[in-house]
Amino acid sequence: MAKLGIDFFPNKQNIVGIIKNNLRNAKVDNSVRMNYSGDPYRLFVDHKRSLLGIGNFVVGGTLSERTAKKVEQIQNGQFKRDELLYNPVELYRLANEVNYTLNAEGAPLERFKAFKPLNFEMEVLTKWGANLEEVKMNLLLDNFLAFNNIDENHINAEFNEHLVDNALDTYNTLCRYDRFSPYDKLLNMYADYVYETNPVISNKKEMVFNNEIAKFDTSMIKTYAYNKIMCEILKCLMQLRYATGKDSHLDEISGVERRKFEYGFCSNPVIRRQFGEGVVDDVYKLATMQKNVSLNELMQYYMSLIGAVQKNFPDINKKNYVEDFSILLTFFSTLKNKINKAQSGSNIDKNNSFDNENDI
């Protein structure tokens, strides 16, 4: 049977090397203690958590120079593609460089020449099983935290509206590659049989889905699904962060404070929502899987958020958004059940498991 995607954990013998390589150009949250002499799987989980919410997923350096250097590396055979599979920071930077070639002004022919090799690498990495939803979640989380002056560990004076715009553009660029993701295809297969109204056809589609899911590391798909859940929540919060006008329903659910900011060449101050400390803390803990919450609670939280979003953006179809989010939650629940059944057996492969304390 052909193996699809990548495992949640890299090869046990390579974990320390992968982490040290990841940390060459990344910041870490020093409150997350990493034990290099302990359980390597625990170390890897802590390493991933240490990268979150402290500005790793924000544009850094001169993009034109960085993009040119990356293209040169690829063309000279110096680009080590497989090192990005377990390095969300570098994968984000590659996506940022792809985004730059799509949106930079001037020299369209030169930008197209740069786009081709960068785009090829992104496509291959996505097909191999790189978790793009993890990268999307991380960049949304970083930019959500950056504009909420709650915790000095999560604020950077250099953050501005332009950087957030660039990050959200990169988010949209990453979404272009979803069609290459084996995990996204699996989720679509799941939705296809769940939405099927004919029970006979639905059963057949479910059998096909079950046969397909057996080709994956279930923990990796579960992580992908949870990252996608958090992306939907963070997208709502980012939309509300920039929404104008008063929304009392949002104020009820988030304890939000409306502030006025002047930036750029705007002649009038622009209202931006400053979320309360409780909301910021909850979102950070949810994103880093440090908060216990039921799937029903997640659904209710999302419905409140999407309702508030719809008041500011009336063209959003709340029903479709809620249905899609519900599918995501049941998909996640299905994967959790499969993992629990596997762990109840006598021989459990640690490489295909997921720590209970990081479960939701």
Buried (B, 14 or more C-beta within 10 A) or exposed (E): EEEBBBBBBBEEEEBBEBBEBBBEEBEBBEEBEBEEEEBBBBBBBBBBBBBBBBBBBBBBEEBBEBBBEBBEBBEEEEBEBEEBBBBBBBBBBBBBBBBBBBBBEEEEEEBEEBBEBBBEBBBEBBBBBBBBBBBBBBBBBBBBBBBBEBBEEBBBEEBBBEBBEBBBBBBEBBEBBBEBBBBBBBBEBBBBBBEBEEEEEBEEBBEEBEEBBEEBBBBBBBBBBBBBBBBBBBBBBBBBBBBEEEBEEBBEBBEBEBEEEEEEEEEEEBBBBBBBEEBBBBBBEBBBBEEEEEBEEBBEBBBBBBBBBBBBEEEBEBEEBBBEBBBBBBBBBBBBEBBEEBEEEEEEEEBBBBEEEBEB
